[in-house]
């Protein structure tokens, strides 16, 4: 951000997702970012509502959206299910899909399952989607995936040490084959894999390119519904 300044909004509510404003190249940009320090950055009902309303606000005032992704999935639990996590979580997908402002996304670390789709992925009309080399993008985490895919092979291990070694090998193989950002990029779901030092340059360049994406009066004016 310009001068390393970030103005956060609703900082005491749903801390597992961060929303706020920065300036980049002098222009105002809205930030939506997962916070792995709280609930591992997973999306729950409150986080979905908080982010959805903020995205609608940005779209109403023609402010570009920068999404920083580090999400393990949706927060599980009976309370979330009874509260309607599917219904509330769908608000986030709808807000991103309907937003016509410039949308730039950077996958910083983990991006698993439906939550990856929800965080301004290409499937929700993201304009530019980048990923760091260390990013893990997959249906689920490697540790959980191999326990399901290779449970029989792991159980056949003769000693705990042998099982642990096998888990490590299978996890590394899964990461390389299925969770690698390069694999995701080969399918077109990520535009480019970039180094951390390139983030500001790439994002600023993308925003400049998208500056004329939506001109005043050319798009339907959508207000901020009471989410």
Residue pairs with C-beta under 8 A, 6 or more apart in sequence:
1 22
1 23
1 24
2 22
2 23
2 24
2 25
2 26
3 23
5 22
5 23
6 20
6 21
6 22
6 31
7 20
7 21
7 22
8 18
8 19
8 20
9 19
9 20
9 21
9 54
10 19
10 50
10 54
11 18
11 20
13 46
13 50
14 44
14 46
14 47
14 49
14 50
15 35
15 38
16 34
16 35
16 38
16 39
16 40
16 41
16 42
16 43
16 44
16 47
16 75
17 32
17 33
17 34
17 35
17 41
17 43
17 47
17 50
17 51
18 31
18 32
18 33
18 34
18 35
19 30
19 31
19 32
19 33
19 50
19 51
19 54
20 30
20 31
21 28
21 29
21 30
21 31
21 63
22 28
22 29
22 31
22 66
23 29
24 66
24 200
24 203
24 204
24 207
25 204
25 207
25 208
27 64
27 207
27 211
28 63
28 64
29 63
29 64
29 65
29 66
29 207
30 54
30 55
30 57
30 58
30 63
30 64
30 65
30 66
31 66
31 67
31 68
32 51
32 54
32 55
32 65
32 66
32 67
32 68
32 119
32 120
33 67
33 68
33 69
33 70
34 41
34 42
34 43
34 68
34 69
34 70
34 71
34 119
35 41
35 70
36 70
36 109
39 75
40 72
41 70
41 71
41 72
42 71
42 72
42 73
42 74
42 75
42 115
43 71
43 73
43 74
43 75
43 89
43 92
43 115
43 118
44 74
44 75
44 80
44 85
45 80
45 83
45 84
45 85
45 88
45 89
47 75
48 85
48 88
48 89
48 91
48 92
49 88
49 91
49 227
51 92
51 95
52 91
52 92
52 94
52 95
52 227
53 95
53 224
53 227
55 65
55 92
55 95
55 96
55 99
56 95
56 99
56 222
56 223
56 224
56 225
56 227
57 63
57 224
58 64
58 65
58 99
58 101
59 95
59 98
59 99
59 100
59 101
59 222
60 221
60 222
60 223
60 224
62 101
62 214
62 216
63 101
64 101
64 102
64 103
64 104
64 207
64 210
65 99
65 101
65 102
65 103
65 104
65 120
66 104
66 105
66 106
66 203
66 207
67 103
67 104
67 105
67 106
67 119
67 120
67 126
68 105
68 106
68 108
69 105
69 106
69 107
69 108
69 109
69 111
69 116
69 119
69 120
70 107
70 108
70 109
70 110
70 111
71 110
71 111
71 112
71 115
71 116
71 119
72 110
72 112
72 115
72 141
73 112
73 113
73 114
73 115
73 140
74 80
74 85
74 89
74 113
74 114
74 115
75 85
89 114
89 118
91 227
92 118
93 117
93 118
93 124
96 103
96 118
96 119
96 120
96 124
96 125
96 126
97 124
97 125
98 222
99 125
100 213
100 214
100 219
101 213
101 214
102 127
102 206
102 207
102 210
102 211
102 213
102 214
103 120
103 125
103 126
103 127
103 128
104 126
104 127
104 128
104 129
104 130
104 203
104 206
104 207
104 210
105 119
105 120
105 121
105 126
105 128
105 129
105 130
106 129
106 130
106 131
106 132
106 194
106 199
106 203
107 116
107 129
107 130
107 131
107 132
107 135
107 137
107 181
107 190
108 132
108 135
109 132
109 134
109 135
109 136
110 135
110 136
110 141
111 119
111 131
111 135
111 136
111 137
111 138
112 136
112 137
112 138
112 139
112 140
112 141
113 139
113 140
116 137
117 123
117 124
118 124
120 126
120 129
121 129
121 189
122 129
122 188
122 189
122 190
123 189
127 206
127 210
127 213
128 191
128 202
128 206
128 209
128 210
129 189
129 190
129 191
130 190
130 191
130 192
130 193
130 194
130 199
130 202
130 203
131 137
131 181
131 184
131 185
131 190
131 192
131 193
131 194
132 181
132 193
132 194
132 195
132 196
133 181
133 193
133 195
135 181
135 193
136 142
136 175
136 179
136 180
136 181
137 179
137 180
137 181
137 183
137 184
137 189
137 190
138 145
138 174
138 178
138 179
139 145
139 178
142 171
142 174
142 175
142 179
143 167
143 171
145 174
145 178
146 154
146 167
146 170
146 171
146 174
147 154
149 170
149 174
150 166
150 170
153 166
153 170
154 163
154 166
154 167
154 170
157 163
157 166
177 183
181 190
181 193
182 193
184 190
185 191
185 192
185 193
192 202
194 202
